[in-house]
Amino acid sequence: MKKQTICIFGGTGFLGQSITRELANTGARIKIATRIPESAYDLKLYGDVGQIVPVMCDYNNDASVAAAVEGCDTVINLIGILFQKGKSKFKKAHIETPAKIAMACTNQQIEKFIHISALGIGKAQSKYAKSKLEGESQIKAVFPNVTILRPSVVFGPEDGFFNMFAKLASVLPALPLIGGGKTKFQPVFVGDIADAVTNIAIDHANQYAGKIYELGGPQVVSFKEIYEILLHQINRKRALITVPWGVAKMQGCVMGFLPKPLLTLDQVCSLKFDNIVNEDALKLTDLGVIPTAMDSILPQYLKCYKRGGRFAHKKATDKKAA
Ligand SMILES: NC(=O)c1ccc[n+]([C@@H]2O[C@H](COP(=O)([O-])OP(=O)(O)OC[C@H]3O[C@@H](n4cnc5c(N)ncnc54)[C@H](OP(=O)(O)O)[C@@H]3O)[C@@H](O)[C@H]2O)c1
């Protein structure tokens, strides 16, 4: 493969770490465009000396964005937020900044632009979903050949989803089932997304250009089933209590004021719609990736939430043997 230069915006996050590691394995030179270069220092360990370089980016400054994409073959946008807080707004993070990056890519005739969006945004009525959808359309208007990936909820060792609920299950006697926990998800492994992005980046024929892919894992599960899988993995029994939509909305309203809310009103709105891959959509397999099952990954990183910690089973066996 020709050694590429790739710029990753938002590369310091959960998906960014896996994607950077996979791309570094191809020998690509990688710029991590970030607001805080120090937060990208750890990523340098995934490559040889000088292969992965953090680049300070000020998204209010077009020249700063242009400098980040300069000289790149591929640009990847992973910028995203789950809730609005202070100056961090959906409009800026999901629409204005991605459109600015797309414009810089067009101006500099960048060959490939890969944008990570989110699954289910066509139907969902949340501000998050609407902003993600509008972001896609503004990017397409200036860079029609963009490849858009829409993942369902993503799992992997550093994820925010399974780790958060496992932490809650470790301390709470019961877990809330919003709206009865019927909303369906198709959790997708972060490593599969990294493989998909890498396959797009290294593809000489540029066959993925201008297409949208919906990324889901091999299992469709309801929120309630996710809790059941989680509780099985961490070997704990917890009551699952239905929280009616109206009550969840009130909770979302109140929790939305916390500095890092566990739930917001907007997220309650998102939960009203299933988050699963459409039958006729292009999928992970169309990107040359076989989806990984949760069972083969979750035990690796959820075992630390078991009662007694990750060595609980060994301790119990040792006690029996003694
Ligand atoms: N994780 C999931 O389950 C999931 C599911 C569906 C879709 N997605 C999408 O996938 C993408 C990556 O997700 P992730 O889980 O890796 O997110 P993440 O861990 O929160 O990382 C996102 C990155 O975006 C940058 N960022 C955050 N707020 C920003 C702002 N206001 N302005 C500019 N940059 C900002 C940060 O980079 P710096 O601080 O270095 O600038 C951060 O590292 C996002 O677009 C997300 O919406 C994720």
The ligand as a Gaussian input file, in Angstrom:
#p B3LYP/6-31G(d) Opt

LIG

0 1
 N      -19.584000       5.859000      20.780000
 C      -20.731000       5.504000      20.236000
 O      -21.438000       4.583000      20.733000
 C      -21.218000       6.170000      18.962000
 C      -22.413000       5.691000      18.359000
 C      -22.857000       6.314000      17.189000
 C      -22.146000       7.357000      16.630000
 N      -20.995000       7.797000      17.226000
 C      -20.272000       8.933000      16.623000
 O      -18.922000       8.555000      16.378000
 C      -18.079000       9.698000      16.539000
 C      -16.961000       9.353000      17.536000
 O      -17.578000       8.937000      18.754000
 P      -16.717000       8.694000      20.074000
 O      -17.522000       7.781000      20.932000
 O      -15.329000       8.304000      19.716000
 O      -16.761000      10.148000      20.715000
 P      -15.809000      10.758000      21.857000
 O      -15.066000       9.699000      22.547000
 O      -16.662000      11.655000      22.664000
 O      -14.773000      11.645000      21.016000
 C      -15.201000      12.655000      20.171000
 C      -14.070000      13.615000      19.911000
 O      -14.653000      14.803000      19.367000
 C      -13.925000      15.927000      19.786000
 N      -14.880000      16.916000      20.296000
 C      -15.752000      16.770000      21.308000
 N      -16.483000      17.873000      21.461000
 C      -16.079000      18.742000      20.515000
 C      -16.462000      20.055000      20.165000
 N      -17.410000      20.698000      20.825000
 N      -15.821000      20.633000      19.126000
 C      -14.857000      19.995000      18.468000
 N      -14.439000      18.741000      18.779000
 C      -15.049000      18.133000      19.779000
 C      -12.977000      15.522000      20.890000
 O      -11.650000      15.670000      20.386000
 P      -10.606000      16.756000      20.997000
 O      -10.999000      16.989000      22.424000
 O       -9.299000      16.069000      20.863000
 O      -10.721000      17.964000      20.156000
 C      -13.314000      14.056000      21.152000
 O      -12.173000      13.267000      21.335000
 C      -18.972000      10.843000      17.015000
 O      -19.319000      11.645000      15.928000
 C      -20.206000      10.139000      17.544000
 O      -21.373000      10.930000      17.446000
 C      -20.513000       7.226000      18.384000

